Amino acid sequence: MYKPAWFVLEDGTACRGRAVGADGETFGEAVFNTSMTGYQEVLTDPSYKGQIVCMTYPHIGNYGVNEDDVESCRPRVEGFVIRELSPIASNFRAQEPLDAYLKRHGVIAIDGIDTRAVTLRLRQQGSMRSGISTTEPDPGRLLERVRNAPDIGRVDFIKQVTCEEPYEWPLNPGSLVDAPTRQRANAPTELRRHIVVMDVGVKYNLLRRLSALGCRVTVVPAATAAAEILARKPDGVVLSIGPGDPAIATYAIETIKGLMGHTPILGICLGHQLLGWAYGGETFKLKFGHHGGNHPVQDLKTGKVEMTTQNHNYAVRIESVPGAGVEMTHANLNDGTVEGMRHKTLSIISLQYHPEAAPGPHDARHLFQRFLDLLEEVSHA
């Protein structure tokens, strides 16, 4: 038997629904995700820290949950909003239904919400603070607490999701299983390159892809100094995906400045934005962000268009980068924002979207190989 719950936006929009997760109250920035599948990957993506995610696809939970498809050790979203929770988990891989998974991990969620109306509201007004409560019967009182909630743009969420100590991936190198996710990898017999991943909110599938391409992967915390990273003698450094406003992470920006010119670098999503600041540029906040698995991006050199997975609220302002040393390589075809950059003299490339997908299309997966090709060029230079 489900109990009533409220979902409230800071503009006063109040939606009554059913509590389908843990009991309690939660606050975060409301964003919408346009993926049709992959709700478990969305829930466990560290770059959603601080956000309440509204899924536009109306039927969520129909294939259940399993431990193979998580993108971090636990759910990271602040809350979850859906139109209709499937009462049946119909898939041979399912280990438990979605509502049980949400309750087990303490995720407050609500269904029975007109998520497309919420999405339209967010597109018109922009991302807003929001709250879900299964304990407050008065939406007016909940609204007051929503409006008094902290501005997530002032919170350093990277420190809440980064690893505490360096580690090697796979965590269980004696097998083909990438514990703790039990994800079977097509691991090559020879590890050709050593990649250090700076964890500002890394997803497991990024590590899986690098490992599957023959890389020895070391993950280090976000606050690791450049000298410590370089002391590991990496062939290249990957700046990972992550949550929040990149301008707050001054420690990470300083580390990146210390790496530039000493090792090849690939920046992805938040890592791409942090590179923008390290170049001397700046970022700006998008009205409602890019969240989903169906965003068209054009490679400006080849003209090729790829469908991409994205999850970010900020974009690099390319004209703010001083000098002529950095060029834009990829553009978002929906709004023209920067989706990729390249340094003209240093071995540094970056992407705003997620080439590891999970969930989403695999159109951009080849870009990992492009980075490895760059490492080959540097080693033979």
C-alpha positions as CSV (number, residue, x, y, z in Angstrom):
1,M,0.0,0.0,0.0
2,Y,1.5,3.3,-1.1
3,K,1.2,6.5,0.9
4,P,0.6,10.0,-0.5
5,A,3.6,12.3,-1.3
6,W,4.2,15.8,-2.6
7,F,6.6,17.1,-5.2
8,V,7.0,20.9,-5.1
9,L,8.9,23.3,-7.3
10,E,10.1,26.7,-6.0
11,D,7.8,28.6,-8.4
12,G,4.9,27.2,-6.4
13,T,4.0,24.3,-8.6
14,A,2.8,21.4,-6.3
15,C,2.1,17.9,-7.5
16,R,0.5,15.2,-5.4
17,G,1.5,11.6,-6.1
18,R,2.5,8.3,-4.4
19,A,5.6,7.6,-2.4
20,V,7.4,4.8,-4.2
21,G,10.8,4.9,-2.5
22,A,12.1,5.6,1.0
23,D,10.1,7.6,3.6
24,G,11.1,11.1,4.4
25,E,11.9,14.5,2.7
26,T,14.5,15.6,0.3
27,F,15.6,18.7,-1.6
28,G,17.6,19.4,-4.8
29,E,17.6,21.0,-8.1
30,A,14.9,19.6,-10.4
31,V,16.1,18.5,-13.8
32,F,14.5,16.3,-16.5
33,N,16.1,13.3,-18.2
34,T,14.9,12.3,-21.7
35,S,16.3,8.8,-21.8
36,M,13.8,6.0,-22.5
37,T,15.8,3.4,-20.7
38,G,18.7,3.3,-18.2
39,Y,17.0,4.5,-15.1
40,Q,19.4,2.5,-12.9
41,E,22.4,4.1,-14.5
42,V,20.8,7.5,-14.1
43,L,20.1,6.8,-10.4
44,T,23.8,5.8,-9.7
45,D,25.5,8.5,-11.9
46,P,27.5,10.7,-9.5
47,S,27.0,13.7,-11.7
48,Y,23.4,13.8,-10.6
49,K,24.4,14.5,-7.0
50,G,22.4,17.4,-5.7
51,Q,19.6,16.9,-8.2
52,I,16.0,15.6,-8.2
53,V,15.6,13.8,-11.5
54,C,12.3,13.8,-13.4
55,M,12.1,11.1,-16.1
56,T,10.2,12.1,-19.2
57,Y,9.5,8.6,-20.3
58,P,6.2,7.6,-18.7
59,H,6.8,4.0,-17.7
60,I,9.8,3.4,-15.3
61,G,10.8,0.2,-13.6
62,N,9.5,-2.4,-16.1
63,Y,12.8,-4.3,-16.3
64,G,13.7,-4.1,-12.7
65,V,17.2,-3.6,-11.2
66,N,20.4,-5.6,-11.2
67,E,23.9,-5.1,-9.8
68,D,25.6,-5.3,-13.2
69,D,24.3,-1.9,-14.4
70,V,25.2,0.5,-11.6
71,E,27.5,3.4,-12.4
72,S,28.8,3.9,-8.9
73,C,28.6,2.1,-5.5
74,R,25.1,3.5,-4.6
75,P,22.4,5.8,-6.0
76,R,23.5,9.5,-6.1
77,V,20.3,11.4,-7.0
78,E,18.6,13.4,-4.3
79,G,15.2,12.3,-5.4
80,F,13.4,10.6,-8.3
81,V,10.1,11.7,-10.0
82,I,8.3,9.4,-12.4
83,R,4.9,9.2,-14.2
84,E,4.2,5.5,-13.5
85,L,6.1,2.9,-11.6
86,S,5.8,-0.5,-13.2
87,P,4.2,-3.1,-10.8
88,I,6.1,-5.9,-12.6
89,A,9.9,-6.3,-13.1
90,S,9.9,-8.4,-16.3
91,N,13.4,-9.2,-17.3
92,F,15.6,-12.3,-16.8
93,R,18.4,-10.1,-15.5
94,A,16.2,-8.4,-12.8
95,Q,17.3,-9.1,-9.2
96,E,14.7,-6.9,-7.5
97,P,11.9,-4.4,-8.4
98,L,12.8,-0.7,-8.6
99,D,10.7,0.4,-5.6
100,A,12.5,-2.1,-3.4
101,Y,15.9,-0.9,-4.6
102,L,14.9,2.7,-3.9
103,K,13.8,1.9,-0.4
104,R,16.9,-0.2,0.3
105,H,19.2,2.7,-0.6
106,G,17.1,5.4,1.0
107,V,16.1,7.2,-2.2
108,I,12.9,9.3,-1.8
109,A,10.8,8.9,-5.0
110,I,7.3,9.8,-6.2
111,D,5.1,8.6,-9.0
112,G,1.7,9.6,-10.3
113,I,3.2,12.9,-11.5
114,D,2.5,14.4,-14.9
115,T,6.2,14.4,-15.7
116,R,5.7,16.0,-19.2
117,A,4.0,19.0,-17.6
118,V,6.9,19.3,-15.2
119,T,9.3,19.1,-18.1
120,L,7.5,21.8,-19.9
121,R,7.6,23.9,-16.7
122,L,11.3,23.5,-16.4
123,R,11.9,24.3,-20.0
124,Q,10.0,27.5,-19.7
125,Q,11.3,28.6,-16.3
126,G,14.6,26.9,-16.1
127,S,16.0,24.5,-13.5
128,M,14.5,25.2,-10.1
129,R,15.0,24.1,-6.5
130,S,12.5,21.4,-5.6
131,G,11.5,19.0,-2.9
132,I,9.7,15.7,-2.3
133,S,8.1,14.8,0.9
134,T,6.3,11.7,2.1
135,T,5.8,13.1,5.6
136,E,4.5,16.7,5.0
137,P,0.8,16.8,4.2
138,D,0.8,20.6,3.5
139,P,2.5,21.6,0.2
140,G,2.6,25.2,1.3
141,R,4.9,24.3,4.2
142,L,7.0,22.1,1.9
143,L,7.3,25.0,-0.6
144,E,8.6,27.3,2.2
145,R,11.4,24.7,2.9
146,V,12.2,24.4,-0.8
147,R,12.7,28.1,-1.1
148,N,15.0,28.1,1.9
149,A,17.0,25.2,0.7
150,P,20.7,25.9,-0.3
151,D,21.6,27.0,-3.8
152,I,23.3,23.9,-5.2
153,G,25.5,26.1,-7.3
154,R,27.3,27.0,-4.1
155,V,27.9,23.4,-2.9
156,D,31.0,21.4,-3.9
157,F,29.5,18.1,-4.7
158,I,32.8,16.7,-6.0
159,K,34.0,16.2,-2.5
160,Q,30.9,14.1,-1.7
161,V,31.3,11.7,-4.6
162,T,35.1,11.4,-5.2
163,C,37.0,8.3,-3.9
164,E,38.8,8.6,-0.6
165,E,42.0,6.8,-1.7
166,P,43.6,5.9,-5.0
167,Y,42.7,2.4,-6.4
168,E,43.4,0.3,-9.5
169,W,40.6,-0.8,-11.9
170,P,39.5,-3.6,-12.2
171,L,39.2,-3.9,-8.4
172,N,39.6,-7.7,-8.8
173,P,42.4,-8.0,-11.5
174,G,42.5,-11.8,-11.0
175,S,39.3,-12.2,-13.0
176,L,37.3,-10.6,-15.8
177,V,34.8,-9.3,-13.4
178,D,34.9,-5.6,-12.5
179,A,33.9,-5.8,-8.8
180,P,31.8,-4.4,-7.2
181,T,29.5,-4.2,-10.2
182,R,30.1,-7.8,-11.4
183,Q,30.3,-6.4,-14.9
184,R,32.1,-8.8,-17.2
185,A,34.7,-7.0,-19.3
186,N,36.3,-8.1,-22.5
187,A,39.8,-7.5,-21.0
188,P,42.8,-7.8,-23.4
189,T,45.7,-10.0,-22.4
190,E,48.2,-7.1,-22.5
191,L,47.9,-3.7,-20.8
192,R,49.4,-1.3,-23.2
193,R,48.9,2.1,-21.5
194,H,48.8,3.4,-18.0
195,I,45.9,5.9,-17.6
196,V,45.3,7.9,-14.4
197,V,41.7,8.9,-14.0
198,M,41.1,12.0,-11.8
199,D,37.8,11.1,-10.0
200,V,35.6,14.2,-9.9
201,G,32.6,11.9,-10.1
202,V,33.6,9.0,-12.3
203,K,31.2,6.5,-13.7
204,Y,32.2,2.8,-13.8
205,N,31.6,2.5,-17.5
206,L,34.3,5.0,-18.2
207,L,36.7,2.7,-16.3
208,R,35.3,-0.3,-18.1
209,R,35.9,1.2,-21.5
210,L,39.5,2.1,-20.8
211,S,40.2,-1.3,-19.3
212,A,38.6,-3.0,-22.3
213,L,40.9,-1.1,-24.6
214,G,43.9,-2.5,-22.9
215,C,44.7,0.3,-20.4
216,R,46.0,-0.1,-16.9
217,V,43.7,2.2,-15.0
218,T,44.5,4.0,-11.7
219,V,41.8,6.2,-10.1
220,V,42.8,9.1,-7.8
221,P,40.8,11.5,-5.7
222,A,39.8,14.9,-7.0
223,A,42.1,16.7,-4.7
224,T,45.3,14.9,-5.8
225,A,48.1,17.2,-6.6
226,A,49.6,17.3,-10.1
227,A,53.0,16.3,-8.8
228,E,51.6,13.1,-7.2
229,I,49.7,12.2,-10.4
230,L,52.9,12.7,-12.6
231,A,54.9,10.7,-10.1
232,R,52.8,7.7,-11.1
233,K,54.3,8.1,-14.7
234,P,51.0,7.9,-16.6
235,D,50.9,7.7,-20.3
236,G,47.8,10.0,-20.1
237,V,45.3,11.5,-17.7
238,V,41.5,11.4,-18.0
239,L,39.5,14.1,-16.2
240,S,36.2,12.4,-15.3
241,I,32.5,13.2,-15.4
242,G,31.1,14.8,-12.2
243,P,28.5,17.0,-10.5
244,G,28.1,20.7,-9.8
245,D,29.6,24.0,-10.8
246,P,33.2,23.6,-12.0
247,A,34.1,27.1,-10.9
248,I,33.9,26.0,-7.2
249,A,36.5,23.2,-7.7
250,T,39.6,25.5,-7.7
251,Y,41.8,22.7,-6.3
252,A,41.0,20.6,-9.3
253,I,41.6,23.5,-11.7
254,E,45.0,24.1,-10.2
255,T,45.9,20.4,-10.5
256,I,44.9,20.4,-14.2
257,K,47.1,23.5,-14.8
258,G,50.0,21.6,-13.3
259,L,49.4,18.6,-15.6
260,M,49.1,20.7,-18.8
261,G,52.2,20.3,-21.0
262,H,53.5,17.3,-19.0
263,T,51.1,14.5,-20.1
264,P,48.3,14.0,-22.6
265,I,44.8,14.8,-21.2
266,L,41.3,13.8,-22.0
267,G,38.5,15.8,-20.3
268,I,34.9,14.5,-20.2
269,C,31.9,16.5,-19.2
270,L,32.9,18.1,-15.9
271,G,36.5,17.4,-16.8
272,H,35.9,19.3,-20.0
273,Q,34.5,22.3,-18.1
274,L,37.4,22.2,-15.6
275,L,39.8,22.4,-18.6
276,G,37.9,25.4,-19.8
277,W,38.7,27.2,-16.5
278,A,42.3,25.9,-16.6
279,Y,42.7,27.4,-20.0
280,G,41.8,30.8,-18.5
281,G,38.2,30.7,-19.7
282,E,34.9,30.4,-17.9
283,T,31.6,28.5,-17.9
284,F,28.0,29.5,-17.7
285,K,24.9,27.8,-16.5
286,L,22.4,26.5,-19.0
287,K,18.7,27.3,-18.6
288,F,17.6,23.7,-18.0
289,G,20.8,21.7,-18.8
290,H,21.3,18.7,-21.1
291,H,20.2,15.4,-19.6
292,G,19.4,12.3,-21.6
293,G,20.6,9.9,-24.4
294,N,19.4,11.7,-27.5
295,H,21.5,14.9,-28.0
296,P,22.9,15.5,-31.5
297,V,26.5,16.6,-31.7
298,Q,28.5,17.5,-34.8
299,D,32.2,17.0,-35.2
300,L,33.2,20.3,-36.9
301,K,36.2,18.7,-38.7
302,T,34.4,15.8,-40.3
303,G,30.8,17.1,-40.3
304,K,29.6,13.8,-38.9
305,V,26.7,14.0,-36.4
306,E,26.5,11.6,-33.5
307,M,23.7,11.0,-31.0
308,T,25.1,11.4,-27.5
309,T,24.5,10.8,-23.9
310,Q,24.7,14.0,-21.8
311,N,24.3,15.1,-18.2
312,H,25.4,18.6,-17.4
313,N,24.1,22.0,-16.3
314,Y,27.1,24.1,-17.4
315,A,28.9,24.8,-20.7
316,V,32.2,26.3,-21.6
317,R,32.1,29.9,-23.0
318,I,34.6,29.3,-25.8
319,E,35.0,33.1,-26.5
320,S,36.2,33.5,-22.9
321,V,39.3,31.4,-23.5
322,P,42.2,33.8,-24.0
323,G,44.5,33.6,-27.0
324,A,44.2,31.3,-30.1
325,G,45.6,28.1,-28.6
326,V,42.3,26.3,-28.1
327,E,39.7,25.5,-30.7
328,M,36.1,24.2,-30.6
329,T,35.9,20.8,-32.2
330,H,32.3,19.7,-31.5
331,A,29.0,21.6,-31.4
332,N,25.5,20.8,-29.9
333,L,23.0,21.0,-32.8
334,N,20.2,21.9,-30.5
335,D,21.6,25.1,-29.1
336,G,25.1,25.6,-30.5
337,T,26.9,25.1,-27.2
338,V,30.5,23.8,-27.0
339,E,30.7,20.0,-27.0
340,G,34.4,19.5,-27.6
341,M,37.7,21.4,-27.5
342,R,41.3,20.8,-28.7
343,H,44.5,22.5,-27.7
344,K,46.5,23.3,-30.8
345,T,50.0,22.8,-29.4
346,L,49.5,20.6,-26.3
347,S,48.1,17.0,-26.4
348,I,44.8,17.9,-24.8
349,I,41.3,17.1,-26.1
350,S,37.9,17.3,-24.3
351,L,34.3,16.4,-24.7
352,Q,31.2,17.7,-23.0
353,Y,29.2,14.6,-23.7
354,H,29.6,11.0,-22.4
355,P,31.4,8.7,-24.9
356,E,31.0,5.8,-22.4
357,A,27.2,6.2,-22.7
358,A,25.6,4.0,-20.0
359,P,22.8,4.6,-20.7
360,G,22.7,5.7,-24.3
361,P,23.9,5.3,-27.9
362,H,27.5,4.2,-28.6
363,D,28.1,6.6,-31.5
364,A,30.9,8.4,-29.6
365,R,32.6,5.3,-28.2
366,H,35.4,5.6,-30.8
367,L,36.7,8.8,-29.1
368,F,38.4,6.7,-26.5
369,Q,40.4,5.1,-29.3
370,R,41.2,8.6,-30.6
371,F,42.7,9.5,-27.2
372,L,44.8,6.3,-27.3
373,D,46.0,7.2,-30.8
374,L,47.0,10.5,-29.4
375,L,49.1,8.7,-26.8
376,E,50.8,6.7,-29.5
377,E,51.6,9.9,-31.4
378,V,53.1,11.5,-28.3
379,S,55.2,8.4,-27.5
380,H,56.7,8.4,-31.0
381,A,57.3,12.1,-31.2
